[in-house]
Amino acid sequence: MTKSAKINLILLFSILCNILVFSTTFYDAHKLKQEQATLSQIITDNTELLIKLHELERTVGYSGYIHHFKNYVIRRDHQYFHDAKESYVKAQRLMREIREMSNESDVVQNLALLEATLNEYNFNLETHFSLPEQLTVDELDRLVKVDDTLAANAVNNIVEKVLPKIRQSNSTFLNRIETQLFYSYLTSAMICLVIIIFTGLVIWHINKLNQSVGKFGKLFDASPDGIIHADNSGKVLAANHAAQTLFGYSSSEFSNKFIEDLMARELKETHQGYRQEFTKKTQSKNMLDRRNVYGIDKQKQRIPLQIAIGSFLENDEYQSVSILRDMREIAGLNQELNFLSSIINGLSSYVVIINEQGEVITANYDLQNDVNEQSVELANTQAWQRDPTTKKQLQSAIEKVKSTGIEQRFDSQIWVDEQFFKVDVVVANLDTQSETASNIICSAHDISERKYFEQQLLENEERFKLVVNHVSEGIILLNKQGRIEWLNAKAIAMLSPFTQGLSPCNFIDVFTEKDQQEIATIINDLTTQNPTSEPFQALLALDNESLPVEVCITRYADNMEINYLATVSDVSELLAANDRLSKMLEEKSILLNEIHHRVKNNLQVITSLLKLQQQHVPESAANELLACQQRIRSVALVHQLLYEQENSSKINFVEYTAKLAQLILLDGINHAPYKVELKLPSQAIYLPISIMVPIGFVINEVLTNIQKHAFPEGAEKGLITIFAEEVGEGLDLSIKDNGVGFDIEQFNSASSLGHTLIGLFTKQANGTIKVESELGKYSHFQFHFDISYAK
């Protein structure tokens, strides 16, 4: 018989013995449980009986019924009577319960004696309750006195009878349980002896087997790398502790897994064919050169692995063993290193990291061309050695960081890309937890551009100061409270009486009392939406005089603090010049009015001469002279209106048109064959002479033409309508009559002086004309003049 068969047979006998031990133990435990239940019930009943006896004794004794009975007799308090009755009822109930629990004759007889005594007491109590209260205590005591000796003996007899029987029953059942336990122990010991013998045999044979596989098992579980043993189908047969830790599966969970279940998804499909091909013969392969080999753990996380595999023949079947090494820590270190390198290389500064010996550990891209060897002292790299001062500063800073651990910083220059750069150098300890430096980082940030802009800023600041101090206006900065914080040179000169003190004064105090309240109101009214005031004039209160100035105040925020900027301009010369100009304009206005008056008079003289001449010429010539008179009067009316009004440069078109129409059509005619209707704007329209004179000529010629030809003798009295309206940047003028009208073609081809003058003066006034007429009905002249340039 082989060792394996012997072990199997011994194991079979051991299993049978275990089943026998289990059955016997279960039977003994069941019997013991029954005995314990019976004993527990007996103990419970006996305990309840003792409790009830004790309670009965208390209920009847001097703390119960008898106590209440005696107190009632002595004190005659009805409360004691009711308490005694309650104790009597309770004693009756307890005696009934004791009879039900114990049917022994001695107990029953003693309970009967006790009950008879209680009944006698109760009878006397009720009798005493019905007696008059005038009886003395001694009389009442004689009436209710009862001999309770028998009752007391009866209670003692019951206790003496019950206690020994309770002890006896408890002792009997305890002996039965001890006997049962003894036999149970004896049986179990005999069976255990047999089990020990068979177990010893099994252990002896197993130790024999372990001698041949013990070393392998120790190596299997002690391996720091994961080892997985699988059969030809890829099912896992065994996995050591490292493999269980690596993948997160227990040994039992591994037994239900296949090799492909532990691999990344992209490898599963191809690996099964590869594994079947690999396990056709005994061989091994190191896969250290394999990249991107990943396993999948229980939490579905990818694990980077290095794998070595081998196949061998076992029981006519090729099986495989795989050795797995966890590469997560190495991958994490590589990732951190790459991340650190990317950070260093992404910095705009020149960065070098050195160790205690001054050897360069790494440098970013900007210096790698200068630091080709890892074991090169930082001070000897080209970036730092060109400038002796920089080299000396750097060596000193490194020594200080090594000795004190305190960061060192200085401005210097380094040589990069064939030129010097101004840099801000920082030398610091990488290990901030250590007081002395182990690894040191040196960074040099290019500040050439910053230095350039700082210089430009200084120059611009000087230019700004120069410009501000040479402007013709005073510039004053005020704080939130309105106190002067800063003044330019012009403001200092203007406010010299107020700026000689050491403390700044209030801005409004430099003005006269009349202006101070107005300026304070203006400052308070400034908001973020309306930060700048309109320029206003005020008077500076100087020592012996007041200086007129123009002030503009702007509200602004400086570092979230509200401030004010005030510009102050000296307008004394400007006001003096304005006075001079006003006087000159007044003189000019008087002169122009005189000129217009003289021109109007001269034109009036010419008109009078023409009127005198009209009397000595033929009728045809007289009509022409009359037309000339009317044209001259239209011009004279312009000059008349100019000297009659304050404005000597523009004429009110509405007033001029109304007077001109009256002058031509109605003046001196009491029975004119027509009626004049004026429809002019209600508001004045002022036009310069340059456009008013040609428009006046146009109106004169049209009205003269209507007066001569529209209403012949014998015709009905007609209507002449003059309409004017300002439309946008233009002026519409309409003159219409309901006279005999005229032929349009004949009018367009006419070459008379009046027709020619209408066209010329319309064009001169930058206008257009439209003429409509129908014989026997009406004529209509429509003009549009562009007066935008005149405005």
Solvent accessible surface area in square Angstrom, and as a share of the most:
residue,aa,sasa,rsa
1,M,159,0.71
2,T,92,0.54
3,K,110,0.47
4,S,69,0.44
5,A,39,0.31
6,K,84,0.36
7,I,15,0.07
8,N,89,0.46
9,L,79,0.39
10,I,18,0.09
11,L,73,0.36
12,L,95,0.47
13,F,87,0.36
14,S,12,0.08
15,I,96,0.49
16,L,95,0.47
17,C,19,0.12
18,N,73,0.37
19,I,96,0.49
20,L,100,0.50
21,V,28,0.16
22,F,144,0.60
23,S,55,0.35
24,T,27,0.16
25,T,64,0.37
26,F,136,0.57
27,Y,128,0.49
28,D,16,0.08
29,A,53,0.41
30,H,89,0.40
31,K,65,0.27
32,L,31,0.16
33,K,142,0.60
34,Q,89,0.39
35,E,27,0.12
36,Q,92,0.41
37,A,62,0.48
38,T,60,0.35
39,L,15,0.07
40,S,62,0.40
41,Q,104,0.46
42,I,38,0.19
43,I,73,0.37
44,T,61,0.35
45,D,57,0.30
46,N,22,0.11
47,T,62,0.36
48,E,77,0.35
49,L,14,0.07
50,L,57,0.28
51,I,98,0.50
52,K,45,0.19
53,L,9,0.05
54,H,110,0.49
55,E,47,0.21
56,L,3,0.01
57,E,81,0.36
58,R,131,0.48
59,T,11,0.06
60,V,14,0.08
61,G,20,0.19
62,Y,158,0.60
63,S,76,0.49
64,G,6,0.06
65,Y,0,0.00
66,I,13,0.07
67,H,72,0.32
68,H,35,0.16
69,F,2,0.01
70,K,80,0.34
71,N,16,0.08
72,Y,9,0.03
73,V,6,0.04
74,I,105,0.54
75,R,143,0.52
76,R,86,0.31
77,D,63,0.32
78,H,89,0.40
79,Q,105,0.47
80,Y,56,0.21
81,F,19,0.08
82,H,98,0.44
83,D,34,0.18
84,A,0,0.00
85,K,52,0.22
86,E,119,0.53
87,S,14,0.09
88,Y,33,0.13
89,V,95,0.55
90,K,75,0.32
91,A,0,0.00
92,Q,30,0.13
93,R,94,0.34
94,L,1,0.01
95,M,0,0.00
96,R,131,0.48
97,E,44,0.20
98,I,1,0.00
99,R,73,0.27
100,E,146,0.65
101,M,69,0.31
102,S,15,0.10
103,N,135,0.69
104,E,59,0.26
105,S,71,0.46
106,D,52,0.27
107,V,1,0.00
108,V,59,0.34
109,Q,114,0.50
110,N,14,0.07
111,L,0,0.00
112,A,52,0.41
113,L,80,0.40
114,L,1,0.00
115,E,45,0.20
116,A,60,0.47
117,T,13,0.08
118,L,2,0.01
119,N,64,0.33
120,E,88,0.40
121,Y,8,0.03
122,N,17,0.09
123,F,136,0.56
124,N,20,0.10
125,L,0,0.00
126,E,81,0.36
127,T,54,0.31
128,H,8,0.03
129,F,86,0.36
130,S,90,0.58
131,L,50,0.25
132,P,80,0.51
133,E,110,0.50
134,Q,158,0.70
135,L,47,0.23
136,T,77,0.45
137,V,62,0.35
138,D,98,0.51
139,E,61,0.27
140,L,1,0.00
141,D,58,0.30
142,R,164,0.60
143,L,92,0.46
144,V,3,0.02
145,K,153,0.65
146,V,15,0.08
147,D,106,0.55
148,D,41,0.21
149,T,76,0.44
150,L,107,0.53
151,A,6,0.05
152,A,55,0.43
153,N,70,0.36
154,A,1,0.00
155,V,17,0.10
156,N,77,0.39
157,N,57,0.29
158,I,1,0.01
159,V,45,0.26
160,E,115,0.52
161,K,85,0.36
162,V,8,0.05
163,L,52,0.26
164,P,69,0.43
165,K,94,0.40
166,I,15,0.08
167,R,151,0.55
168,Q,125,0.56
169,S,31,0.20
170,N,36,0.19
171,S,54,0.35
172,T,65,0.38
173,F,26,0.11
174,L,89,0.44
175,N,85,0.44
176,R,117,0.43
177,I,16,0.08
178,E,109,0.49
179,T,71,0.41
180,Q,45,0.20
181,L,52,0.26
182,F,122,0.51
183,Y,130,0.49
184,S,16,0.10
185,Y,144,0.55
186,L,86,0.43
187,T,48,0.28
188,S,27,0.18
189,A,61,0.47
190,M,120,0.54
191,I,14,0.07
192,C,57,0.34
193,L,107,0.53
194,V,58,0.33
195,I,32,0.16
196,I,112,0.57
197,I,96,0.49
198,F,42,0.18
199,T,53,0.31
200,G,37,0.35
201,L,78,0.39
202,V,11,0.07
203,I,89,0.45
204,W,139,0.49
205,H,19,0.08
206,I,69,0.35
207,N,73,0.37
208,K,81,0.34
209,L,82,0.41
210,N,71,0.36
211,Q,135,0.60
212,S,90,0.58
213,V,82,0.47
214,G,25,0.24
215,K,166,0.70
216,F,138,0.58
217,G,32,0.31
218,K,152,0.64
219,L,127,0.63
220,F,29,0.12
221,D,84,0.43
222,A,79,0.61
223,S,25,0.16
224,P,127,0.80
225,D,22,0.12
226,G,3,0.03
227,I,24,0.12
228,I,4,0.02
229,H,45,0.20
230,A,0,0.00
231,D,22,0.11
232,N,67,0.35
233,S,65,0.42
234,G,0,0.00
235,K,78,0.33
236,V,3,0.01
237,L,84,0.42
238,A,39,0.31
239,A,13,0.10
240,N,0,0.00
241,H,118,0.53
242,A,21,0.16
243,A,0,0.00
244,Q,41,0.18
245,T,98,0.57
246,L,17,0.08
247,F,2,0.01
248,G,44,0.42
249,Y,23,0.09
250,S,52,0.33
251,S,70,0.45
252,S,77,0.50
253,E,58,0.26
254,F,3,0.01
255,S,51,0.33
256,N,114,0.59
257,K,51,0.22
258,F,84,0.35
259,I,20,0.10
260,E,23,0.10
261,D,63,0.33
262,L,7,0.03
263,M,22,0.10
264,A,0,0.00
265,R,203,0.74
266,E,96,0.43
267,L,23,0.12
268,K,77,0.33
269,E,157,0.71
270,T,100,0.58
271,H,35,0.16
272,Q,90,0.40
273,G,44,0.42
274,Y,82,0.31
275,R,15,0.05
276,Q,88,0.39
277,E,107,0.48
278,F,17,0.07
279,T,5,0.03
280,K,133,0.56
281,K,120,0.51
282,T,90,0.53
283,Q,56,0.25
284,S,93,0.60
285,K,102,0.43
286,N,90,0.46
287,M,18,0.08
288,L,88,0.44
289,D,115,0.60
290,R,109,0.40
291,R,171,0.62
292,N,116,0.60
293,V,9,0.05
294,Y,57,0.22
295,G,1,0.01
296,I,31,0.16
297,D,15,0.08
298,K,89,0.38
299,Q,128,0.57
300,K,154,0.65
301,Q,106,0.47
302,R,117,0.43
303,I,0,0.00
304,P,23,0.14
305,L,14,0.07
306,Q,49,0.22
307,I,20,0.10
308,A,34,0.26
309,I,26,0.13
310,G,10,0.09
311,S,5,0.03
312,F,67,0.28
313,L,98,0.49
314,E,75,0.34
315,N,133,0.68
316,D,140,0.73
317,E,65,0.29
318,Y,63,0.24
319,Q,16,0.07
320,S,11,0.07
321,V,48,0.28
322,S,15,0.09
323,I,75,0.38
324,L,12,0.06
325,R,121,0.44
326,D,56,0.29
327,M,30,0.13
328,R,98,0.36
329,E,132,0.59
330,I,84,0.43
331,A,42,0.33
332,G,26,0.25
333,L,104,0.51
334,N,76,0.39
335,Q,128,0.57
336,E,114,0.51
337,L,110,0.55
338,N,97,0.50
339,F,129,0.54
340,L,90,0.45
341,S,42,0.27
342,S,64,0.41
343,I,77,0.39
344,I,11,0.06
345,N,34,0.18
346,G,63,0.61
347,L,78,0.39
348,S,84,0.54
349,S,17,0.11
350,Y,20,0.08
351,V,1,0.01
352,V,0,0.00
353,I,11,0.06
354,I,1,0.01
355,N,32,0.16
356,E,93,0.42
357,Q,125,0.55
358,G,13,0.12
359,E,68,0.31
360,V,3,0.02
361,I,76,0.38
362,T,46,0.26
363,A,8,0.06
364,N,1,0.01
365,Y,142,0.54
366,D,64,0.33
367,L,1,0.00
368,Q,76,0.34
369,N,126,0.65
370,D,36,0.18
371,V,10,0.06
372,N,118,0.61
373,E,110,0.49
374,Q,106,0.47
375,S,84,0.54
376,V,40,0.23
377,E,92,0.41
378,L,3,0.02
379,A,10,0.08
380,N,81,0.42
381,T,3,0.02
382,Q,91,0.40
383,A,1,0.01
384,W,2,0.01
385,Q,81,0.36
386,R,108,0.39
387,D,23,0.12
388,P,101,0.63
389,T,82,0.47
390,T,0,0.00
391,K,64,0.27
392,K,151,0.64
393,Q,61,0.27
394,L,0,0.00
395,Q,79,0.35
396,S,52,0.34
397,A,5,0.04
398,I,16,0.08
399,E,105,0.47
400,K,102,0.43
401,V,0,0.00
402,K,54,0.23
403,S,80,0.51
404,T,72,0.42
405,G,24,0.23
406,I,112,0.57
407,E,95,0.43
408,Q,37,0.17
409,R,157,0.57
410,F,37,0.15
411,D,75,0.39
412,S,19,0.12
413,Q,56,0.25
414,I,1,0.01
415,W,43,0.15
416,V,6,0.04
417,D,109,0.57
418,E,137,0.62
419,Q,92,0.41
420,F,87,0.36
421,F,38,0.16
422,K,106,0.45
423,V,0,0.00
424,D,13,0.07
425,V,0,0.00
426,V,30,0.17
427,V,0,0.00
428,A,20,0.15
429,N,16,0.08
430,L,79,0.39
431,D,59,0.31
432,T,114,0.66
433,Q,167,0.74
434,S,42,0.27
435,E,149,0.67
436,T,77,0.45
437,A,4,0.03
438,S,42,0.27
439,N,54,0.28
440,I,0,0.00
441,I,43,0.22
442,C,0,0.00
443,S,27,0.18
444,A,0,0.00
445,H,82,0.37
446,D,49,0.26
447,I,3,0.01
448,S,38,0.24
449,E,116,0.52
450,R,112,0.41
451,K,69,0.29
452,Y,124,0.47
453,F,113,0.47
454,E,70,0.31
455,Q,94,0.42
456,Q,52,0.23
457,L,118,0.59
458,L,102,0.51
459,E,59,0.26
460,N,73,0.37
461,E,76,0.34
462,E,110,0.49
463,R,129,0.47
464,F,131,0.55
465,K,93,0.39
466,L,111,0.55
467,V,92,0.53
468,V,9,0.05
469,N,57,0.29
470,H,137,0.61
471,V,46,0.26
472,S,90,0.58
473,E,74,0.33
474,G,0,0.00
475,I,34,0.17
476,I,1,0.00
477,L,55,0.27
478,L,2,0.01
479,N,29,0.15
480,K,115,0.49
481,Q,128,0.57
482,G,9,0.08
483,R,89,0.32
484,I,6,0.03
485,E,104,0.47
486,W,99,0.35
487,L,29,0.15
488,N,0,0.00
489,A,47,0.36
490,K,69,0.29
491,A,1,0.01
492,I,85,0.43
493,A,71,0.55
494,M,16,0.07
495,L,2,0.01
496,S,44,0.28
497,P,49,0.31
498,F,54,0.23
499,T,44,0.26
500,Q,149,0.66
501,G,54,0.52
502,L,189,0.94
503,S,83,0.54
504,P,66,0.41
505,C,30,0.18
506,N,40,0.21
507,F,1,0.00
508,I,41,0.21
509,D,73,0.38
510,V,0,0.00
511,F,2,0.01
512,T,29,0.17
513,E,152,0.68
514,K,179,0.76
515,D,14,0.07
516,Q,46,0.21
517,Q,132,0.58
518,E,89,0.40
519,I,1,0.00
520,A,25,0.20
521,T,63,0.36
522,I,35,0.18
523,I,18,0.09
524,N,118,0.61
525,D,95,0.49
526,L,15,0.07
527,T,55,0.32
528,T,104,0.60
529,Q,147,0.65
530,N,103,0.53
531,P,51,0.32
532,T,71,0.42
533,S,14,0.09
534,E,143,0.64
535,P,79,0.50
536,F,26,0.11
537,Q,97,0.43
538,A,6,0.04
539,L,67,0.34
540,L,1,0.01
541,A,35,0.27
542,L,44,0.22
543,D,117,0.61
544,N,151,0.78
545,E,124,0.56
546,S,52,0.34
547,L,34,0.17
548,P,26,0.17
549,V,0,0.00
550,E,68,0.30
551,V,1,0.00
552,C,30,0.18
553,I,0,0.00
554,T,38,0.22
555,R,56,0.20
556,Y,74,0.28
557,A,67,0.52
558,D,71,0.37
559,N,143,0.74
560,M,183,0.82
561,E,86,0.39
562,I,39,0.20
563,N,20,0.10
564,Y,20,0.08
565,L,57,0.29
566,A,0,0.00
567,T,43,0.25
568,V,3,0.02
569,S,24,0.15
570,D,62,0.32
571,V,7,0.04
572,S,36,0.23
573,E,141,0.63
574,L,99,0.49
575,L,58,0.29
576,A,44,0.34
577,A,29,0.22
578,N,62,0.32
579,D,85,0.44
580,R,142,0.52
581,L,95,0.47
582,S,64,0.41
583,K,133,0.56
584,M,117,0.52
585,L,111,0.55
586,E,110,0.49
587,E,115,0.52
588,K,113,0.48
589,S,33,0.21
590,I,111,0.56
591,L,109,0.54
592,L,52,0.26
593,N,39,0.20
594,E,70,0.31
595,I,75,0.38
596,H,13,0.06
597,H,66,0.30
598,R,146,0.53
599,V,45,0.26
600,K,40,0.17
601,N,56,0.29
602,N,89,0.46
603,L,29,0.14
604,Q,82,0.36
605,V,84,0.48
606,I,74,0.38
607,T,8,0.05
608,S,48,0.31
609,L,105,0.52
610,L,37,0.18
611,K,123,0.52
612,L,104,0.52
613,Q,91,0.40
614,Q,44,0.20
615,Q,133,0.59
616,H,148,0.66
617,V,38,0.22
618,P,95,0.59
619,E,136,0.61
620,S,83,0.54
621,A,38,0.29
622,A,13,0.10
623,N,73,0.37
624,E,102,0.46
625,L,33,0.16
626,L,69,0.34
627,A,7,0.06
628,C,49,0.29
629,Q,5,0.02
630,Q,12,0.05
631,R,33,0.12
632,I,34,0.17
633,R,59,0.21
634,S,1,0.01
635,V,32,0.18
636,A,7,0.05
637,L,12,0.06
638,V,0,0.00
639,H,30,0.13
640,Q,49,0.22
641,L,5,0.02
642,L,0,0.00
643,Y,54,0.21
644,E,94,0.42
645,Q,42,0.18
646,E,166,0.75
647,N,65,0.34
648,S,17,0.11
649,S,66,0.43
650,K,58,0.24
651,I,0,0.00
652,N,23,0.12
653,F,0,0.00
654,V,26,0.15
655,E,65,0.29
656,Y,1,0.00
657,T,0,0.00
658,A,31,0.24
659,K,72,0.31
660,L,0,0.00
661,A,1,0.01
662,Q,109,0.48
663,L,45,0.22
664,I,6,0.03
665,L,0,0.00
666,L,75,0.37
667,D,84,0.44
668,G,76,0.73
669,I,65,0.33
670,N,139,0.71
671,H,175,0.78
672,A,10,0.08
673,P,58,0.37
674,Y,8,0.03
675,K,130,0.55
676,V,29,0.16
677,E,61,0.27
678,L,72,0.36
679,K,99,0.42
680,L,39,0.20
681,P,31,0.20
682,S,121,0.78
683,Q,144,0.64
684,A,50,0.38
685,I,8,0.04
686,Y,106,0.40
687,L,0,0.00
688,P,26,0.16
689,I,53,0.27
690,S,78,0.51
691,I,1,0.00
692,M,0,0.00
693,V,31,0.18
694,P,1,0.01
695,I,0,0.00
696,G,0,0.00
697,F,31,0.13
698,V,0,0.00
699,I,0,0.00
700,N,2,0.01
701,E,9,0.04
702,V,0,0.00
703,L,0,0.00
704,T,11,0.06
705,N,50,0.26
706,I,3,0.02
707,Q,48,0.21
708,K,106,0.45
709,H,116,0.52
710,A,9,0.07
711,F,16,0.07
712,P,68,0.43
713,E,179,0.80
714,G,87,0.84
715,A,45,0.35
716,E,156,0.70
717,K,140,0.59
718,G,7,0.07
719,L,63,0.31
720,I,0,0.00
721,T,27,0.15
722,I,0,0.00
723,F,76,0.32
724,A,2,0.02
725,E,80,0.36
726,E,69,0.31
727,V,72,0.41
728,G,63,0.60
729,E,106,0.48
730,G,4,0.03
731,L,0,0.00
732,D,47,0.24
733,L,2,0.01
734,S,21,0.14
735,I,0,0.00
736,K,87,0.37
737,D,3,0.01
738,N,82,0.42
739,G,7,0.06
740,V,59,0.34
741,G,14,0.13
742,F,44,0.18
743,D,57,0.30
744,I,54,0.27
745,E,139,0.62
746,Q,130,0.58
747,F,35,0.14
748,N,98,0.50
749,S,91,0.58
750,A,41,0.31
751,S,105,0.68
752,S,63,0.41
753,L,102,0.51
754,G,19,0.19
755,H,46,0.21
756,T,61,0.35
757,L,27,0.14
758,I,10,0.05
759,G,39,0.38
760,L,107,0.53
761,F,35,0.14
762,T,5,0.03
763,K,162,0.69
764,Q,111,0.49
765,A,0,0.00
766,N,72,0.37
767,G,16,0.15
768,T,90,0.52
769,I,68,0.35
770,K,118,0.50
771,V,32,0.18
772,E,61,0.27
773,S,20,0.13
774,E,78,0.35
775,L,120,0.60
776,G,60,0.57
777,K,122,0.52
778,Y,60,0.23
779,S,5,0.03
780,H,28,0.13
781,F,1,0.00
782,Q,55,0.25
783,F,5,0.02
784,H,78,0.35
785,F,0,0.00
786,D,52,0.27
787,I,0,0.00
788,S,46,0.30
789,Y,125,0.48
790,A,12,0.10
791,K,120,0.51
